[in-house]
Amino acid sequence: MSRWSRALALVSGLILIAGCGLESGGAVPLRVGPGSIGPIPELDGVNITVGSKDFTEQNILGYLIEFAMSAAGAQVRDLTNIQGSNSLRDAQLHGQIDVAYDYTGTGWVNYLGKEQPIPDEVGQFEAVREADRAAHGMLWTAMAPMNNTYALVMSSRTQQETGVRTLSDYAKLASSDPGAAAICVGTEFNVRQDGFPGLTRKYGIDAGKVPKQIVTDQVVYQATADAKQCRFGSVAATDGRIPALNLVLLQDDQGFFPKYNAAVVMRQSFADAHPQIATVLAPISQRLTNETITEMNRQVDVEGREPADVARDWMVAEGFVTAR
């Protein structure tokens, strides 16, 4: 399927979702056979609806679940590419989506309304797991090493010219030479408390003095690489365009940004009825490092491959499934 065809299909799917209360869905886009994941009698014929948000990494993660569940013998319905975190969350709470990958920081800040992140990845996961189970009956399990947190980047040339390596270095540059600290920020990062407003407070940056351009997330990467429109930019740390454009991540030396480790999320009742799902997905999560997911993201966003193809190829390469 061409990228234009896929775009039209996704738009059509979103229209159906909006009009039918998420009752519409599609088949798993590619076939797989058993690998290390084989038929599980308890999952044979079980109806499982898999969801994801509407960006590259989330689509890939959703397909990983779909291929794993298909190889295990479940009847899988595809509801990936749902617009926004809140829509995915609502669909899970109301039983329209059974399983999805989500991010611990999103759960803590967005879903549970907590303002103070927990700096330790495991501690943040455990806190979300306990609080969300108690408040909403949701289970978080199988946390992955990958941490798709917010970050600031610069070009390698900007790093050489400024000597900036950490966010504290950036704060010093913003104080001594605000024009040299010009930044492009995404629309959401610009207003989120775990984005630019909180960042400037934490690091003592005078936000009114630093030249700032608010752009779409897609624009940030190339604009920062060009270092003309802006010299620094806000990004997701596992985006494949970071290595492709030779961008350099600034170290968050004061630990401001929340941890956004991916983890499997299900309603507790659904997980209790089908405990095999978490068991099947745990080894997949364990292999999802920042390097692994960044490379898969790069193949989609830079090379133009389809997320389903990238996800299945990785599952096959890792021995979890076979291609059919």
C-alpha positions as CSV (number, residue, x, y, z in Angstrom):
1,M,0.0,0.0,0.0
2,S,1.4,3.5,-0.9
3,R,1.8,6.1,1.8
4,W,-1.1,8.1,0.2
5,S,-3.3,5.1,0.2
6,R,-2.5,4.4,3.8
7,A,-3.2,8.0,4.7
8,L,-6.6,7.8,3.1
9,A,-7.3,4.5,4.9
10,L,-6.4,6.0,8.2
11,V,-8.6,9.1,7.6
12,S,-11.4,6.8,6.7
13,G,-10.8,4.7,9.8
14,L,-10.8,7.7,12.0
15,I,-14.1,8.9,10.5
16,L,-15.6,5.5,11.2
17,I,-14.2,5.6,14.7
18,A,-15.6,9.0,15.4
19,G,-19.0,8.1,14.0
20,C,-19.4,4.7,15.5
21,G,-18.0,5.1,18.9
22,L,-14.9,3.1,18.2
23,E,-17.1,0.1,17.1
24,S,-15.3,-0.1,13.7
25,G,-11.9,-1.7,13.3
26,G,-9.8,-3.5,10.8
27,A,-8.0,-6.8,10.4
28,V,-4.3,-7.2,11.2
29,P,-2.5,-5.8,8.2
30,L,0.0,-8.6,7.7
31,R,-0.1,-12.4,8.3
32,V,2.3,-14.1,10.7
33,G,3.0,-17.6,11.8
34,P,4.3,-19.1,15.0
35,G,7.9,-18.5,16.2
36,S,8.9,-18.5,19.8
37,I,5.3,-17.3,20.3
38,G,3.1,-20.2,19.3
39,P,-0.6,-21.2,19.7
40,I,-1.8,-20.8,23.3
41,P,-4.9,-22.8,24.0
42,E,-6.3,-20.3,26.5
43,L,-6.0,-17.5,23.8
44,D,-7.4,-19.6,20.9
45,G,-10.2,-17.6,19.3
46,V,-10.2,-14.9,22.1
47,N,-11.3,-11.6,20.7
48,I,-8.7,-8.9,21.4
49,T,-8.9,-5.3,20.2
50,V,-5.5,-3.6,20.0
51,G,-5.2,0.2,20.0
52,S,-2.5,2.8,19.6
53,K,-2.1,6.6,19.3
54,D,-1.6,8.3,16.0
55,F,2.1,8.6,15.5
56,T,4.8,6.4,14.1
57,E,6.2,4.8,17.3
58,Q,2.7,4.1,18.7
59,N,1.6,2.5,15.4
60,I,4.7,0.2,15.5
61,L,4.1,-0.7,19.1
62,G,0.5,-1.5,18.4
63,Y,1.4,-3.8,15.5
64,L,3.9,-5.6,17.7
65,I,1.0,-6.5,20.0
66,E,-1.2,-7.5,17.1
67,F,1.4,-9.9,15.6
68,A,2.2,-11.4,19.0
69,M,-1.5,-12.1,19.7
70,S,-2.1,-13.4,16.2
71,A,0.7,-15.9,16.6
72,A,-0.8,-17.0,19.9
73,G,-4.1,-17.8,18.2
74,A,-6.3,-14.9,19.2
75,Q,-8.8,-13.1,17.0
76,V,-7.2,-9.7,16.7
77,R,-9.0,-6.4,15.7
78,D,-6.8,-3.5,14.7
79,L,-7.7,-0.1,16.1
80,T,-4.3,1.5,15.9
81,N,-3.8,5.2,14.9
82,I,-6.4,6.8,17.3
83,Q,-6.0,10.5,17.6
84,G,-4.4,11.5,20.9
85,S,-3.7,10.1,24.3
86,N,-7.1,11.0,25.8
87,S,-9.0,9.2,23.0
88,L,-7.0,6.0,23.4
89,R,-7.4,6.2,27.2
90,D,-11.2,6.7,27.0
91,A,-11.5,3.8,24.7
92,Q,-9.6,1.5,27.1
93,L,-11.6,2.7,30.1
94,H,-14.9,2.0,28.3
95,G,-13.8,-1.5,27.0
96,Q,-13.5,-0.6,23.3
97,I,-9.8,-1.3,23.3
98,D,-8.4,-4.3,25.3
99,V,-4.6,-3.8,25.1
100,A,-2.2,-1.0,24.1
101,Y,1.3,0.3,24.8
102,D,1.3,3.6,26.7
103,Y,3.9,5.7,28.5
104,T,4.4,5.9,32.3
105,G,4.8,9.6,32.2
106,T,1.6,10.1,30.3
107,G,-0.2,7.9,32.8
108,W,1.3,9.8,35.8
109,V,0.9,13.4,34.5
110,N,-2.0,13.2,32.0
111,Y,-4.3,10.4,33.3
112,L,-3.7,10.7,37.1
113,G,-3.1,14.4,37.2
114,K,0.2,14.2,39.2
115,E,2.5,17.2,39.0
116,Q,5.7,15.8,40.5
117,P,7.3,13.0,38.4
118,I,9.3,10.3,40.0
119,P,12.9,10.3,38.7
120,D,13.5,6.6,38.8
121,E,12.1,4.6,35.9
122,V,11.1,1.6,37.9
123,G,9.8,3.8,40.7
124,Q,7.7,5.8,38.2
125,F,6.3,2.6,36.7
126,E,5.4,1.1,40.1
127,A,3.7,4.4,41.2
128,V,1.6,4.5,38.0
129,R,0.7,0.8,38.3
130,E,-0.5,1.1,41.8
131,A,-2.3,4.5,41.5
132,D,-4.1,3.6,38.2
133,R,-5.2,0.2,39.4
134,A,-6.6,1.8,42.5
135,A,-8.3,4.8,40.8
136,H,-9.4,3.3,37.5
137,G,-9.0,-0.5,37.5
138,M,-6.2,-0.4,34.9
139,L,-3.2,-2.7,34.9
140,W,0.3,-1.5,33.7
141,T,2.7,-4.4,33.1
142,A,5.7,-5.4,31.0
143,M,7.5,-2.1,31.1
144,A,10.1,-1.7,28.3
145,P,13.6,-0.1,28.7
146,M,12.7,2.4,26.0
147,N,12.1,5.9,27.4
148,N,10.3,8.2,24.9
149,T,10.7,11.3,27.1
150,Y,10.8,14.9,25.9
151,A,14.3,16.2,25.2
152,L,16.1,19.2,23.6
153,V,18.4,18.7,20.7
154,M,20.9,20.7,18.7
155,S,23.0,20.1,15.6
156,S,26.5,18.8,16.0
157,R,27.7,22.1,14.6
158,T,25.8,24.0,17.2
159,Q,27.3,21.9,19.9
160,Q,30.8,22.6,18.6
161,E,30.1,26.3,18.4
162,T,28.5,26.7,21.8
163,G,30.0,23.9,23.9
164,V,26.5,23.1,25.2
165,R,26.1,19.5,26.4
166,T,23.5,19.7,29.2
167,L,20.3,21.6,29.9
168,S,22.2,23.6,32.5
169,D,24.7,24.6,29.8
170,Y,21.7,25.7,27.7
171,A,20.4,27.8,30.6
172,K,23.7,29.5,31.0
173,L,23.8,30.3,27.2
174,A,20.2,31.6,27.4
175,S,21.3,34.0,30.2
176,S,24.5,35.2,28.6
177,D,23.5,35.3,24.9
178,P,19.7,34.7,24.5
179,G,19.9,35.0,20.7
180,A,22.3,32.1,20.5
181,A,19.8,30.0,22.4
182,A,16.9,30.4,19.9
183,I,14.6,27.5,20.1
184,C,11.8,25.8,18.1
185,V,9.2,24.1,20.1
186,G,6.2,21.9,19.2
187,T,2.7,23.2,19.9
188,E,2.1,20.8,22.7
189,F,5.5,21.1,24.3
190,N,5.0,24.8,24.4
191,V,2.1,24.6,26.8
192,R,2.6,21.4,28.8
193,Q,3.9,21.6,32.3
194,D,6.3,18.8,31.5
195,G,7.4,20.9,28.5
196,F,8.7,24.4,28.0
197,P,7.0,26.2,30.9
198,G,8.2,23.7,33.5
199,L,11.6,23.4,31.8
200,T,12.3,27.1,32.1
201,R,11.2,27.2,35.7
202,K,13.4,24.2,36.7
203,Y,16.5,25.5,35.0
204,G,16.0,29.2,35.8
205,I,15.6,30.3,32.1
206,D,14.0,33.6,31.4
207,A,11.5,32.4,28.8
208,G,10.7,36.0,27.7
209,K,14.3,36.6,26.6
210,V,14.9,33.5,24.5
211,P,13.7,33.7,20.9
212,K,11.1,31.0,20.5
213,Q,9.2,29.8,17.5
214,I,6.2,27.5,17.9
215,V,6.0,25.1,15.0
216,T,4.6,21.6,14.3
217,D,6.6,18.8,15.7
218,Q,7.6,17.6,12.2
219,V,9.2,21.0,11.5
220,V,11.4,21.1,14.6
221,Y,13.8,18.4,13.5
222,Q,14.9,19.9,10.1
223,A,14.8,23.5,11.4
224,T,17.1,22.5,14.3
225,A,19.4,20.6,11.9
226,D,19.6,23.6,9.6
227,A,20.4,25.9,12.6
228,K,19.0,28.9,10.9
229,Q,15.4,29.3,12.1
230,C,16.5,27.9,15.5
231,R,19.6,26.3,17.1
232,F,17.8,24.1,19.6
233,G,14.5,22.2,19.4
234,S,12.1,20.1,21.4
235,V,11.8,16.5,20.4
236,A,10.7,13.0,21.5
237,A,13.9,11.2,22.5
238,T,13.3,8.0,20.5
239,D,12.4,9.8,17.2
240,G,14.3,8.2,14.2
241,R,15.0,11.6,12.7
242,I,17.5,12.4,15.5
243,P,20.2,10.1,14.3
244,A,19.2,10.6,10.6
245,L,19.8,14.4,10.9
246,N,22.8,14.0,13.1
247,L,21.1,15.8,16.0
248,V,22.6,15.7,19.5
249,L,20.5,15.2,22.7
250,L,21.1,17.6,25.6
251,Q,21.5,15.8,28.9
252,D,18.8,16.5,31.4
253,D,21.3,16.9,34.2
254,Q,18.7,18.1,36.8
255,G,16.3,15.3,36.0
256,F,13.4,17.6,34.9
257,F,11.7,15.5,32.2
258,P,9.4,12.7,33.4
259,K,10.2,9.1,32.4
260,Y,8.1,7.9,29.5
261,N,8.8,4.2,29.4
262,A,6.5,2.2,27.3
263,A,4.4,-0.4,29.1
264,V,1.5,-2.7,28.3
265,V,-1.9,-1.4,29.6
266,M,-5.1,-3.4,30.0
267,R,-8.2,-3.2,32.1
268,Q,-7.5,-5.3,35.2
269,S,-10.6,-7.4,34.6
270,F,-9.4,-8.2,31.1
271,A,-5.9,-9.0,32.2
272,D,-7.2,-11.3,35.0
273,A,-9.4,-13.2,32.5
274,H,-6.4,-13.6,30.1
275,P,-3.1,-13.6,32.0
276,Q,-1.3,-15.2,29.1
277,I,-1.3,-11.8,27.3
278,A,1.1,-10.2,29.7
279,T,3.2,-13.4,29.7
280,V,3.5,-13.3,25.8
281,L,4.2,-9.6,25.6
282,A,6.8,-9.4,28.4
283,P,9.8,-10.7,26.3
284,I,8.9,-8.3,23.5
285,S,9.0,-5.4,25.9
286,Q,12.3,-6.5,27.4
287,R,14.0,-6.1,24.0
288,L,12.5,-2.6,23.2
289,T,15.5,-0.4,24.0
290,N,15.8,3.2,22.9
291,E,18.2,2.1,20.2
292,T,15.8,-0.5,18.9
293,I,12.7,1.6,18.7
294,T,14.6,4.6,17.4
295,E,15.8,2.5,14.5
296,M,12.3,1.2,13.8
297,N,11.0,4.8,13.9
298,R,13.8,5.9,11.5
299,Q,12.8,3.3,8.9
300,V,9.3,4.7,8.8
301,D,10.0,8.5,9.1
302,V,13.2,8.6,7.1
303,E,13.0,5.7,4.7
304,G,9.3,5.8,4.2
305,R,8.5,2.2,5.1
306,E,5.2,1.2,6.5
307,P,5.0,0.7,10.3
308,A,3.4,-2.7,10.0
309,D,6.2,-3.9,7.7
310,V,8.9,-2.6,10.1
311,A,7.2,-4.1,13.1
312,R,6.8,-7.6,11.5
313,D,10.3,-7.6,10.2
314,W,11.6,-6.9,13.7
315,M,9.4,-9.6,15.2
316,V,10.7,-12.1,12.6
317,A,14.3,-11.1,13.1
318,E,13.9,-11.6,16.9
319,G,12.3,-15.0,16.3
320,F,9.0,-14.2,17.9
321,V,7.0,-14.9,14.8
322,T,7.4,-16.0,11.2
323,A,6.2,-14.2,8.1
324,R,3.5,-15.7,5.9
